[in-house]
Structures are given as C-alpha cells and as structure tokens.
Amino acid sequence: MNERSARSVISGLAGRLGRAAAISLFAGTVGGAAVLAGEAFVARHRRYAQPELGLALRATIGRAGASPLRLVLLGDSSALGVGVDRLEDTIGGQLANLLAEGPTGRRVHLSSVGVSGSRSTDLATQVARALLGERPDVALILIGANDATGLRRPSDAAAYLGAAVHRLREARVEVVVGTCPDLGAVRAIAPPLRQVVGWSGRRVARAQTTAVLEAGGSVVDLATETGPVFRADAGTLCQDGFHPSADGYRVWAHALLPAIVAAAAATTRR
C-alpha cells in the first residue's frame, strides 16, 4: 500500500465508523466514536512507505541446472515488498532464496503482478496478467488488508478471492494464499481504532479461508502464525509502522514456506 492508497483506505475506514456495529463495542459513547474518528484522521495523515520503483519484479534465483519453479505473487503491497528496498528482503525474494537453498534446491523464476493498494476485487486483472505467457507453477496470493481497513463485507472480498483461486486452479496452477495478517499488530493506527481494524481483519481472514479451500487452494493463516511475533517485536514493521520490514517479511516467508514447498512438490508429480 503506497502513501496515497494508505490514506485512502484509512479515510474510508473513518467514513464507515458510524455504520459499523462492531465499533459501538469499542466506542460505547459519542465521545468514544469521536476518539476513533480522530485516530483515523491522524493515521490518514501519516507518511507511509511507497513502492520502490527500481525494485526488480522479476528475478531468477538458484543454481543453473536445478529443477525450475515458476513462482508468481499476486495481491497488494505485500506482494511487491513495500517497506524494503532490496529484492532479497521482499517476501518473494526471501521465499525464492529459501527454495533455492533448501533440500530440493529449486531454480526459482520469480515474478510479481501485485499492485500496491489492491483489494480482492482487483485480483481478476492480476490473474489475467499472471497467466500471460508461460504458465506459472505456483501462485502466492497476499490480499485482504485493504479489504479489512476499508471495512468491506468479508463475504464479498472472499468471493472475489475464491474466484481468482478457482481460475488459477483451472489453469493447473498450484495456489497458496496468505490470509489477511494481524492488523491489530500495526503501530501506525492507535488503540482503540487498532482493535477495530484487527477485528475486521480476523473476519476477512476467516471468510478467505473458507473460500480458498472450496476453490482448491491452500491457506496459511498469517495472523495466527505470525501475529504474536509482530505484536511483540516492533522491528517486524518498517519505519511507517504499517508495512513489514525485512524481518517481518522473513517471518512471513518462513510461515508460508511449508505450503509453498508442498505446492511445488505437487507440480513435479503431474
């Protein structure tokens, strides 16, 4: 999510505070609602990390002659590695290095079609781009944070995600989805608004899990697997307090790795 899109989704969050039933649980009074609106205003005017224009979106990692694996990333700023400025620190770069150095020793052809600020409704276009040219072996989708901060209906967001997974599976691509991360861990949003977006993120993640499994994909619950680490260690977020740092992406990469390895193994059995 770039600075403009981050402000946009948080602004949208502020505009929806009045109609979200869950907010009354946290606010309770008109004064509490005013606090939430004020925190949304402050969060909207923070400076957020922007995509590094010079960051390569395509790379080949691993020794020549190793079994090739085409890995494509779809989704939001996470799929681009917003918050870091080196390919090896992005989620894709870290996964590619782990796959290249692991027991299987794959030669990973890495690419990303993610777009900062994307919501689940944007996945159809990204799937079309991912399927251009040579078909990828494994697709990793990282999406949901912008749906959650915008207080979108979880069922709607999950339906778009499920359709994207189904389309990729029909094209014989193995799919792994990292569900909405723990937004209750971000420092860019102050409590109690932080608890509101955390609640929204959990709802999105639950709906995502159901939709992805029904569409034939694999799921990694990033909030459950990595949320406690992000809550305990501020260093897992970059300087904007919202996007992951290199350490944060490393935590995600290790959580995602078993599912990616299993998906890659499935491609060799075809």
C-alpha positions in Angstrom: 0.0 0.0 0.0 1.6 3.3 -1.0 1.1 6.6 0.9 -1.9 7.7 -1.2 -3.7 4.4 -1.0 -3.0 4.0 2.7 -4.5 7.4 3.3 -7.5 6.5 1.1 -8.3 3.2 2.8 -8.0 4.7 6.3 -10.1 7.7 5.2 -12.7 5.2 4.0 -12.5 3.5 7.4 -13.2 6.8 9.2 -16.2 7.3 6.9 -17.7 3.9 7.8 -17.2 4.2 11.5 -20.8 5.3 12.1 -22.4 2.3 10.4 -20.2 -0.5 11.7 -21.9 -2.3 14.5 -18.6 -3.5 16.0 -17.4 0.0 16.6 -20.1 0.5 19.2 -18.4 -2.3 21.2 -15.2 -0.3 21.4 -16.5 3.2 21.4 -19.7 2.8 23.5 -20.4 6.6 23.6 -20.4 9.5 21.2 -17.2 10.6 22.8 -15.6 7.3 22.1 -16.7 7.5 18.5 -15.0 10.9 18.3 -11.8 9.4 19.6 -12.0 6.7 16.8 -12.6 9.4 14.2 -9.7 11.4 15.5 -7.4 8.4 15.4 -8.4 7.7 11.9 -7.6 11.3 10.9 -4.1 11.0 12.4 -3.5 7.7 10.8 -4.6 9.0 7.4 -2.1 11.8 7.6 0.9 9.7 8.4 3.7 9.2 5.9 3.6 5.6 4.5 6.2 3.6 2.7 5.9 3.7 -1.1 6.8 1.1 -3.7 10.5 1.2 -4.7 10.3 1.9 -8.4 13.7 0.4 -9.0 12.9 -2.9 -7.3 13.0 -5.7 -9.8 9.7 -7.6 -10.1 11.3 -10.5 -12.0 14.4 -12.5 -11.0 15.9 -15.9 -11.3 17.4 -17.4 -8.1 19.1 -20.7 -7.7 21.8 -22.7 -9.3 21.8 -23.5 -13.0 20.6 -27.0 -13.8 18.3 -27.2 -10.7 14.7 -28.1 -11.2 12.9 -25.0 -12.3 10.0 -23.5 -10.5 7.9 -20.5 -11.7 6.6 -18.6 -8.7 4.3 -15.6 -9.2 3.0 -13.3 -6.5 -0.4 -11.6 -6.7 -2.0 -9.2 -4.3 -1.4 -5.9 -2.6 1.8 -4.1 -1.4 2.9 -7.2 0.4 3.3 -9.0 -3.0 5.6 -6.1 -4.1 7.6 -5.9 -0.8 6.7 -2.3 0.1 8.7 -1.3 3.1 12.0 -2.7 1.9 14.4 -1.6 -0.9 16.2 -4.8 -1.9 14.8 -7.8 -3.8 16.3 -10.2 -1.3 14.3 -8.6 1.5 10.9 -8.9 -0.2 8.6 -11.8 0.6 9.2 -13.1 -2.9 12.9 -12.8 -2.7 13.1 -14.4 0.7 10.9 -17.3 -0.4 12.9 -17.8 -3.6 16.2 -18.0 -1.7 14.7 -20.4 0.8 13.5 -22.6 -2.0 16.9 -22.4 -3.8 18.9 -23.2 -0.7 16.5 -25.9 0.7 16.7 -29.7 0.2 15.0 -29.6 -3.1 17.4 -26.9 -4.5 15.0 -25.3 -6.9 15.9 -22.7 -9.5 13.1 -20.2 -8.9 11.8 -17.9 -11.7 10.2 -15.2 -9.6 7.7 -12.6 -10.7 5.0 -10.4 -9.2 1.9 -8.9 -10.6 0.8 -7.4 -7.3 -0.3 -3.8 -7.2 0.0 -1.6 -4.1 -3.3 -0.7 -2.6 -5.2 -3.6 -4.2 -8.3 -5.2 -2.8 -9.8 -8.6 -3.6 -11.8 -7.0 -6.4 -8.6 -6.3 -8.3 -7.4 -9.9 -8.4 -9.2 -10.8 -11.7 -6.9 -8.4 -13.6 -3.9 -9.7 -11.8 -4.8 -13.3 -12.6 -5.0 -12.4 -16.3 -1.6 -10.9 -16.1 -0.1 -13.8 -14.2 -1.4 -16.2 -16.9 0.1 -14.3 -19.8 3.0 -16.2 -21.4 4.4 -19.3 -19.8 2.2 -20.6 -17.1 3.4 -20.3 -13.5 3.8 -23.4 -11.4 2.8 -21.9 -8.1 0.9 -18.7 -7.3 1.1 -17.0 -3.9 -1.7 -14.5 -3.2 -1.3 -12.0 -0.4 -4.5 -9.9 -0.1 -7.1 -8.7 2.5 -5.5 -5.9 4.5 -7.1 -3.2 2.3 -10.5 -5.0 2.4 -10.3 -5.1 6.2 -9.2 -1.5 6.7 -12.0 -0.4 4.3 -14.5 -2.5 6.3 -15.6 -4.3 3.2 -18.0 -7.2 3.7 -15.8 -10.3 4.3 -18.1 -12.5 2.2 -17.8 -10.2 -0.8 -14.0 -10.0 -0.5 -13.7 -13.7 -0.1 -15.9 -14.4 -3.1 -13.5 -12.4 -5.4 -10.6 -14.2 -3.9 -12.2 -17.6 -4.4 -13.0 -16.8 -8.0 -9.3 -15.9 -8.6 -8.1 -19.1 -6.9 -10.6 -21.1 -9.0 -9.4 -19.5 -12.2 -5.8 -20.3 -11.4 -6.5 -23.9 -10.5 -8.4 -24.3 -13.7 -5.2 -23.3 -15.5 -3.4 -26.0 -13.5 -1.5 -23.6 -11.2 -1.0 -24.6 -7.6 -2.2 -21.8 -5.3 -1.2 -20.7 -1.8 -3.0 -17.8 -0.1 -1.6 -16.0 2.9 -4.8 -14.7 4.6 -5.2 -11.2 6.0 -2.4 -10.5 8.5 -2.9 -9.4 12.1 -3.8 -5.8 11.7 -4.0 -5.5 15.4 -0.2 -5.5 15.4 0.3 -2.3 13.3 1.7 0.7 15.1 0.5 3.3 12.6 -3.0 3.1 14.0 -3.6 3.8 17.7 -5.9 1.9 20.0 -8.8 1.6 20.1 -9.0 2.0 16.3 -6.3 -0.6 16.1 -8.6 -3.1 17.8 -11.3 -2.3 15.3 -9.2 -3.0 12.2 -7.8 -6.1 13.9 -11.3 -7.4 14.4 -12.1 -6.6 10.8 -9.0 -8.4 9.6 -9.9 -11.5 11.5 -13.4 -11.6 9.9 -11.8 -11.2 6.5 -9.3 -14.0 7.2 -12.0 -16.5 8.3 -14.0 -15.8 5.1 -10.9 -16.1 3.0 -10.0 -19.5 4.4 -13.4 -21.0 3.5 -13.4 -19.5 0.0 -9.9 -20.6 -0.8 -10.3 -24.2 0.4 -13.6 -24.5 -1.6 -11.8 -23.3 -4.7 -9.0 -25.8 -4.3 -6.2 -23.7 -2.9 -4.0 -23.9 0.2 -4.2 -21.5 3.1 -1.7 -20.1 5.6 -3.3 -18.2 8.4 -0.8 -15.3 8.7 -2.5 -13.7 11.6 -2.4 -16.9 13.8 1.1 -18.0 12.6 2.9 -14.7 12.8 0.7 -12.2 14.6 2.2 -12.8 18.0 5.7 -12.1 16.6 4.6 -8.8 15.1 2.9 -7.7 18.3 5.9 -8.5 20.4 8.6 -7.0 18.1 8.2 -3.5 16.6 11.2 -4.3 14.3 9.0 -6.6 12.2 7.4 -3.4 10.8 9.2 -0.8 8.6 9.5 2.9 9.6 5.9 3.7 8.8 4.6 1.2 11.4 2.3 -0.4 8.9 4.2 -2.4 6.2 6.5 -5.2 7.1 10.3 -4.7 7.4 12.8 -7.2 6.1 12.5 -9.0 9.4 8.7 -9.0 9.1 8.8 -10.4 5.6 11.2 -13.1 6.8 8.8 -14.1 9.5 6.0 -14.4 6.8 8.3 -16.3 4.4 9.1 -19.0 7.0 5.4 -19.3 7.8 4.5 -19.7 4.1 7.4 -21.9 3.1 5.9 -25.3 4.0 2.8 -24.7 1.9 4.9 -23.3 -1.0 7.2 -26.4 -0.8 4.1 -28.7 -0.8 2.6 -26.8 -3.8 5.9 -27.0 -5.6 6.2 -30.7 -5.0 2.7 -31.2 -6.4 3.8 -29.6 -9.7 6.6 -32.3 -10.1 4.1 -35.1 -9.7 2.0 -34.1 -12.7 
